[in-house]
Structure formats: C-alpha cells, structure tokens
Amino acid sequence: MTTEATEIVTDHDGGTVTDHDRGIHGYHHQKAEHLKRLRRIEGQIRGLQRMVDEDVYCIDILTQVSASTKALQSFALQLLEEHLRHCVADAAVKGGDEIDAKVEEATKAIARMLRT
C-alpha cells in the first residue's frame, strides 16, 4: 500500500513549505487505518495472555506469537514506507544537511528492524 507523497507549497517569500513543516507526519493520512491495525494487534496480544492464563499448549501459543510478530513487522514496514515518502522526501526537497540526517535516521531504523 502506498501513501500520498509530501505536499509542497510555497510561502509568501517563495520558500518551500511542506506538510512536515506544518507538523503533519507521514502516517497522518493513514492514521485511522493504523489505529485499527494496532487495536487488532493489541487484541492478539491480549489473546496470548489469555492463552497462557488458560494453560494452552506451548506450540499453539508460539504460533500466535509468530502471527503477532508478523503483524507488528508489517505495521512497521508500512510506517517506514510512509516515513520515506513523507519525511525523507521533505528533507530531499529542502536539501542540505537535513537530507543526510534523514537518510541516516531511516538507515538506523531499518537496521533496528532487521535485528528483530
């Protein structure tokens, strides 16, 4: 799923003003969908707690742990895509040191995701 790219407008001095400048994060346009996904994941985690409380067979619990982990990873990947399309694209428009900082930030986030 792709999201809208950064909206770019010009201020009265001819400077570039983006969504990011107005405090709008990359996930803003998909916020309701993200919250729905996170509530579903939260339900999966609660289900894991119930399974342990009810002494469900280990392998069955591990299967649900795997499903919950996959759901979180999928959410993280979507959020990363939105970050690249919005925050990193915004920095690219502005140029300078900001693009380097955003690319480094995204690279570190990807590295953290790969370690999990």
Biotite code that builds the C-alpha atoms (Angstrom):
import biotite.structure as struc

atoms = struc.array([
    struc.Atom([0.000, 0.000, 0.000], chain_id="A", res_id=1, res_name="MET", atom_name="CA", element="C"),
    struc.Atom([1.414, 3.384, -0.919], chain_id="A", res_id=2, res_name="THR", atom_name="CA", element="C"),
    struc.Atom([0.558, 6.711, 0.603], chain_id="A", res_id=3, res_name="THR", atom_name="CA", element="C"),
    struc.Atom([0.424, 10.246, -0.604], chain_id="A", res_id=4, res_name="GLU", atom_name="CA", element="C"),
    struc.Atom([3.729, 11.988, -1.088], chain_id="A", res_id=5, res_name="ALA", atom_name="CA", element="C"),
    struc.Atom([4.659, 15.165, 0.718], chain_id="A", res_id=6, res_name="THR", atom_name="CA", element="C"),
    struc.Atom([2.518, 18.140, -0.255], chain_id="A", res_id=7, res_name="GLU", atom_name="CA", element="C"),
    struc.Atom([4.735, 21.057, -1.190], chain_id="A", res_id=8, res_name="ILE", atom_name="CA", element="C"),
    struc.Atom([3.569, 24.672, -1.282], chain_id="A", res_id=9, res_name="VAL", atom_name="CA", element="C"),
    struc.Atom([5.351, 27.999, -1.424], chain_id="A", res_id=10, res_name="THR", atom_name="CA", element="C"),
    struc.Atom([5.168, 30.614, 1.315], chain_id="A", res_id=11, res_name="ASP", atom_name="CA", element="C"),
    struc.Atom([4.855, 34.357, 0.688], chain_id="A", res_id=12, res_name="HIS", atom_name="CA", element="C"),
    struc.Atom([8.638, 34.714, 0.413], chain_id="A", res_id=13, res_name="ASP", atom_name="CA", element="C"),
    struc.Atom([8.882, 31.994, -2.234], chain_id="A", res_id=14, res_name="GLY", atom_name="CA", element="C"),
    struc.Atom([10.287, 29.433, 0.226], chain_id="A", res_id=15, res_name="GLY", atom_name="CA", element="C"),
    struc.Atom([9.188, 25.827, 0.292], chain_id="A", res_id=16, res_name="THR", atom_name="CA", element="C"),
    struc.Atom([6.689, 24.803, 2.980], chain_id="A", res_id=17, res_name="VAL", atom_name="CA", element="C"),
    struc.Atom([5.825, 21.116, 3.318], chain_id="A", res_id=18, res_name="THR", atom_name="CA", element="C"),
    struc.Atom([3.408, 19.041, 5.414], chain_id="A", res_id=19, res_name="ASP", atom_name="CA", element="C"),
    struc.Atom([6.356, 18.239, 7.647], chain_id="A", res_id=20, res_name="HIS", atom_name="CA", element="C"),
    struc.Atom([6.861, 21.965, 8.349], chain_id="A", res_id=21, res_name="ASP", atom_name="CA", element="C"),
    struc.Atom([3.228, 22.154, 9.435], chain_id="A", res_id=22, res_name="ARG", atom_name="CA", element="C"),
    struc.Atom([3.700, 19.276, 11.911], chain_id="A", res_id=23, res_name="GLY", atom_name="CA", element="C"),
    struc.Atom([1.980, 16.644, 9.762], chain_id="A", res_id=24, res_name="ILE", atom_name="CA", element="C"),
    struc.Atom([3.734, 13.283, 9.995], chain_id="A", res_id=25, res_name="HIS", atom_name="CA", element="C"),
    struc.Atom([3.983, 10.756, 7.184], chain_id="A", res_id=26, res_name="GLY", atom_name="CA", element="C"),
    struc.Atom([1.370, 8.469, 8.710], chain_id="A", res_id=27, res_name="TYR", atom_name="CA", element="C"),
    struc.Atom([-1.209, 11.262, 9.110], chain_id="A", res_id=28, res_name="HIS", atom_name="CA", element="C"),
    struc.Atom([-3.250, 10.353, 6.028], chain_id="A", res_id=29, res_name="HIS", atom_name="CA", element="C"),
    struc.Atom([-3.474, 6.693, 7.152], chain_id="A", res_id=30, res_name="GLN", atom_name="CA", element="C"),
    struc.Atom([-3.908, 7.352, 10.872], chain_id="A", res_id=31, res_name="LYS", atom_name="CA", element="C"),
    struc.Atom([-7.354, 5.750, 11.214], chain_id="A", res_id=32, res_name="ALA", atom_name="CA", element="C"),
    struc.Atom([-6.179, 2.607, 9.392], chain_id="A", res_id=33, res_name="GLU", atom_name="CA", element="C"),
    struc.Atom([-3.047, 2.425, 11.549], chain_id="A", res_id=34, res_name="HIS", atom_name="CA", element="C"),
    struc.Atom([-5.035, 2.721, 14.751], chain_id="A", res_id=35, res_name="LEU", atom_name="CA", element="C"),
    struc.Atom([-7.355, -0.041, 13.567], chain_id="A", res_id=36, res_name="LYS", atom_name="CA", element="C"),
    struc.Atom([-4.373, -2.309, 12.837], chain_id="A", res_id=37, res_name="ARG", atom_name="CA", element="C"),
    struc.Atom([-2.798, -1.535, 16.211], chain_id="A", res_id=38, res_name="LEU", atom_name="CA", element="C"),
    struc.Atom([-6.051, -2.331, 18.025], chain_id="A", res_id=39, res_name="ARG", atom_name="CA", element="C"),
    struc.Atom([-6.160, -5.662, 16.180], chain_id="A", res_id=40, res_name="ARG", atom_name="CA", element="C"),
    struc.Atom([-2.568, -6.386, 17.232], chain_id="A", res_id=41, res_name="ILE", atom_name="CA", element="C"),
    struc.Atom([-3.410, -5.377, 20.783], chain_id="A", res_id=42, res_name="GLU", atom_name="CA", element="C"),
    struc.Atom([-6.233, -7.923, 20.691], chain_id="A", res_id=43, res_name="GLY", atom_name="CA", element="C"),
    struc.Atom([-3.776, -10.580, 19.531], chain_id="A", res_id=44, res_name="GLN", atom_name="CA", element="C"),
    struc.Atom([-1.501, -9.797, 22.484], chain_id="A", res_id=45, res_name="ILE", atom_name="CA", element="C"),
    struc.Atom([-4.418, -9.989, 24.895], chain_id="A", res_id=46, res_name="ARG", atom_name="CA", element="C"),
    struc.Atom([-5.259, -13.333, 23.320], chain_id="A", res_id=47, res_name="GLY", atom_name="CA", element="C"),
    struc.Atom([-1.730, -14.506, 24.113], chain_id="A", res_id=48, res_name="LEU", atom_name="CA", element="C"),
    struc.Atom([-2.206, -13.528, 27.737], chain_id="A", res_id=49, res_name="GLN", atom_name="CA", element="C"),
    struc.Atom([-5.466, -15.485, 27.846], chain_id="A", res_id=50, res_name="ARG", atom_name="CA", element="C"),
    struc.Atom([-3.811, -18.494, 26.266], chain_id="A", res_id=51, res_name="MET", atom_name="CA", element="C"),
    struc.Atom([-1.090, -18.530, 28.935], chain_id="A", res_id=52, res_name="VAL", atom_name="CA", element="C"),
    struc.Atom([-3.657, -17.977, 31.668], chain_id="A", res_id=53, res_name="ASP", atom_name="CA", element="C"),
    struc.Atom([-5.689, -20.914, 30.346], chain_id="A", res_id=54, res_name="GLU", atom_name="CA", element="C"),
    struc.Atom([-2.617, -23.183, 30.081], chain_id="A", res_id=55, res_name="ASP", atom_name="CA", element="C"),
    struc.Atom([-2.891, -23.630, 26.322], chain_id="A", res_id=56, res_name="VAL", atom_name="CA", element="C"),
    struc.Atom([-0.339, -25.933, 24.638], chain_id="A", res_id=57, res_name="TYR", atom_name="CA", element="C"),
    struc.Atom([3.062, -24.240, 24.088], chain_id="A", res_id=58, res_name="CYS", atom_name="CA", element="C"),
    struc.Atom([3.167, -24.696, 20.318], chain_id="A", res_id=59, res_name="ILE", atom_name="CA", element="C"),
    struc.Atom([-0.263, -23.117, 19.939], chain_id="A", res_id=60, res_name="ASP", atom_name="CA", element="C"),
    struc.Atom([0.924, -20.080, 21.890], chain_id="A", res_id=61, res_name="ILE", atom_name="CA", element="C"),
    struc.Atom([4.107, -19.871, 19.817], chain_id="A", res_id=62, res_name="LEU", atom_name="CA", element="C"),
    struc.Atom([2.004, -19.930, 16.646], chain_id="A", res_id=63, res_name="THR", atom_name="CA", element="C"),
    struc.Atom([0.079, -16.920, 17.916], chain_id="A", res_id=64, res_name="GLN", atom_name="CA", element="C"),
    struc.Atom([3.299, -15.170, 18.960], chain_id="A", res_id=65, res_name="VAL", atom_name="CA", element="C"),
    struc.Atom([4.529, -15.613, 15.400], chain_id="A", res_id=66, res_name="SER", atom_name="CA", element="C"),
    struc.Atom([1.311, -14.152, 13.980], chain_id="A", res_id=67, res_name="ALA", atom_name="CA", element="C"),
    struc.Atom([1.505, -11.160, 16.338], chain_id="A", res_id=68, res_name="SER", atom_name="CA", element="C"),
    struc.Atom([5.151, -10.571, 15.479], chain_id="A", res_id=69, res_name="THR", atom_name="CA", element="C"),
    struc.Atom([4.373, -10.678, 11.748], chain_id="A", res_id=70, res_name="LYS", atom_name="CA", element="C"),
    struc.Atom([1.538, -8.188, 12.242], chain_id="A", res_id=71, res_name="ALA", atom_name="CA", element="C"),
    struc.Atom([3.854, -5.766, 14.067], chain_id="A", res_id=72, res_name="LEU", atom_name="CA", element="C"),
    struc.Atom([6.555, -6.156, 11.418], chain_id="A", res_id=73, res_name="GLN", atom_name="CA", element="C"),
    struc.Atom([4.020, -5.437, 8.692], chain_id="A", res_id=74, res_name="SER", atom_name="CA", element="C"),
    struc.Atom([2.885, -2.321, 10.523], chain_id="A", res_id=75, res_name="PHE", atom_name="CA", element="C"),
    struc.Atom([6.500, -1.199, 10.958], chain_id="A", res_id=76, res_name="ALA", atom_name="CA", element="C"),
    struc.Atom([7.212, -1.676, 7.262], chain_id="A", res_id=77, res_name="LEU", atom_name="CA", element="C"),
    struc.Atom([4.175, 0.430, 6.306], chain_id="A", res_id=78, res_name="GLN", atom_name="CA", element="C"),
    struc.Atom([5.229, 3.156, 8.731], chain_id="A", res_id=79, res_name="LEU", atom_name="CA", element="C"),
    struc.Atom([8.753, 3.091, 7.305], chain_id="A", res_id=80, res_name="LEU", atom_name="CA", element="C"),
    struc.Atom([7.407, 3.467, 3.766], chain_id="A", res_id=81, res_name="GLU", atom_name="CA", element="C"),
    struc.Atom([5.370, 6.465, 4.853], chain_id="A", res_id=82, res_name="GLU", atom_name="CA", element="C"),
    struc.Atom([8.402, 7.955, 6.586], chain_id="A", res_id=83, res_name="HIS", atom_name="CA", element="C"),
    struc.Atom([10.434, 7.626, 3.407], chain_id="A", res_id=84, res_name="LEU", atom_name="CA", element="C"),
    struc.Atom([7.682, 9.096, 1.230], chain_id="A", res_id=85, res_name="ARG", atom_name="CA", element="C"),
    struc.Atom([6.983, 11.973, 3.585], chain_id="A", res_id=86, res_name="HIS", atom_name="CA", element="C"),
    struc.Atom([9.793, 12.885, 5.957], chain_id="A", res_id=87, res_name="CYS", atom_name="CA", element="C"),
    struc.Atom([12.738, 11.842, 3.804], chain_id="A", res_id=88, res_name="VAL", atom_name="CA", element="C"),
    struc.Atom([11.120, 13.284, 0.656], chain_id="A", res_id=89, res_name="ALA", atom_name="CA", element="C"),
    struc.Atom([10.556, 16.553, 2.543], chain_id="A", res_id=90, res_name="ASP", atom_name="CA", element="C"),
    struc.Atom([14.234, 16.660, 3.503], chain_id="A", res_id=91, res_name="ALA", atom_name="CA", element="C"),
    struc.Atom([15.225, 15.933, -0.105], chain_id="A", res_id=92, res_name="ALA", atom_name="CA", element="C"),
    struc.Atom([13.222, 18.939, -1.279], chain_id="A", res_id=93, res_name="VAL", atom_name="CA", element="C"),
    struc.Atom([14.995, 21.138, 1.241], chain_id="A", res_id=94, res_name="LYS", atom_name="CA", element="C"),
    struc.Atom([18.423, 19.642, 0.544], chain_id="A", res_id=95, res_name="GLY", atom_name="CA", element="C"),
    struc.Atom([21.496, 20.396, 2.592], chain_id="A", res_id=96, res_name="GLY", atom_name="CA", element="C"),
    struc.Atom([22.406, 18.577, 5.776], chain_id="A", res_id=97, res_name="ASP", atom_name="CA", element="C"),
    struc.Atom([18.773, 17.702, 6.504], chain_id="A", res_id=98, res_name="GLU", atom_name="CA", element="C"),
    struc.Atom([18.626, 15.031, 3.773], chain_id="A", res_id=99, res_name="ILE", atom_name="CA", element="C"),
    struc.Atom([21.773, 13.373, 5.114], chain_id="A", res_id=100, res_name="ASP", atom_name="CA", element="C"),
    struc.Atom([20.325, 13.332, 8.630], chain_id="A", res_id=101, res_name="ALA", atom_name="CA", element="C"),
    struc.Atom([17.009, 11.844, 7.472], chain_id="A", res_id=102, res_name="LYS", atom_name="CA", element="C"),
    struc.Atom([18.699, 9.148, 5.385], chain_id="A", res_id=103, res_name="VAL", atom_name="CA", element="C"),
    struc.Atom([20.932, 8.229, 8.332], chain_id="A", res_id=104, res_name="GLU", atom_name="CA", element="C"),
    struc.Atom([17.889, 8.143, 10.629], chain_id="A", res_id=105, res_name="GLU", atom_name="CA", element="C"),
    struc.Atom([15.986, 5.884, 8.205], chain_id="A", res_id=106, res_name="ALA", atom_name="CA", element="C"),
    struc.Atom([19.014, 3.624, 7.758], chain_id="A", res_id=107, res_name="THR", atom_name="CA", element="C"),
    struc.Atom([19.286, 3.162, 11.524], chain_id="A", res_id=108, res_name="LYS", atom_name="CA", element="C"),
    struc.Atom([15.567, 2.408, 11.764], chain_id="A", res_id=109, res_name="ALA", atom_name="CA", element="C"),
    struc.Atom([15.904, -0.232, 9.041], chain_id="A", res_id=110, res_name="ILE", atom_name="CA", element="C"),
    struc.Atom([18.891, -1.755, 10.842], chain_id="A", res_id=111, res_name="ALA", atom_name="CA", element="C"),
    struc.Atom([16.851, -1.982, 14.069], chain_id="A", res_id=112, res_name="ARG", atom_name="CA", element="C"),
    struc.Atom([14.020, -3.668, 12.179], chain_id="A", res_id=113, res_name="MET", atom_name="CA", element="C"),
    struc.Atom([16.388, -6.205, 10.647], chain_id="A", res_id=114, res_name="LEU", atom_name="CA", element="C"),
    struc.Atom([17.785, -7.122, 14.067], chain_id="A", res_id=115, res_name="ARG", atom_name="CA", element="C"),
    struc.Atom([14.357, -8.169, 15.339], chain_id="A", res_id=116, res_name="THR", atom_name="CA", element="C"),
])
